[in-house]
Amino acid sequence: MLDHIAIHTDQLDTLTRFYEAVLAPLGYAKLASYEDVAGFGRDKPELWIGAAEAKPTPIHIALAAPGNAAVDTFYAAALAAGAKDNGPPGPRPDYSPGYYAAFVLDPDGNNLEAVYHQPV
């Protein structure tokens, strides 16, 4: 259904560096960069970070991980890059069988999740 998503920030450089660090364990990279926007993805930009004059309302973004180890590495990279813990890596049986995820808050307070759906 979705082709891409965009979030806005009043600290574009900080968030761009943050997402470069935390998306790498999931296989994502910065694929586009312009004066007031950066695009991240695997094959094409799917997550855009754009400049805003004021701090926007935080949102939740769940990103697909290729396995449990990638979720764990994402979480460690996010904390090292300045994220705040919002739920350490682990199974979430209340969500659905095989749901393995970690949650962090980025520098703008967005709830960023890495999730792997284990075969059950």
PyMOL commands that set and color helices and strands:
alter all, ss='L'
color gray80, all
select helices_A, chain A and resi 12-26+68-80
alter helices_A, ss='H'
color red, helices_A
select strands_A, chain A and resi 5-9+29-34+37-41+45-51+60-64+84-85+90-91+99-105+111-117
alter strands_A, ss='S'
color yellow, strands_A
deselect
rebuild
show_as cartoon
